[in-house]
């Protein structure tokens, strides 16, 4: 028999949903912290979130969107915190 069992499919679906919710929460957190600076950050983050949601089921693209979004969010989370301390 070829394919995934129902349990594995539901586990993968649950992990994907949890990652997407985490990315939404972290994106909102970073966008609030940065106050729209730089100007391209908010549209880029929103676009990557939508693309990750729509195309996340494609194995290569889903991972690419997740990693790109996570790197951008981590970098600007650190950058906005360090600029407020100055």
URGI-V244258 format. One record per pair of residues at least 12 apart in sequence whose ideal C-beta (glycine too) atoms are under 6 Angstrom apart, sorted by the first residue. I is the first residue (numbers start at 1). J is the second residue. D is the distance in Angstrom with one decimal. If there is no record, write none. Layout:
i->I j->J d->D
i->I j->J d->D
This chain:
i->26 j->73 d->5.4
i->27 j->45 d->5.0
i->30 j->73 d->5.0
i->30 j->76 d->5.5
i->30 j->77 d->4.9
i->33 j->80 d->4.6
i->34 j->76 d->5.7
i->34 j->80 d->4.2
i->48 j->65 d->5.7
i->48 j->69 d->4.3
i->51 j->65 d->5.2
i->52 j->65 d->4.0
i->52 j->66 d->6.0
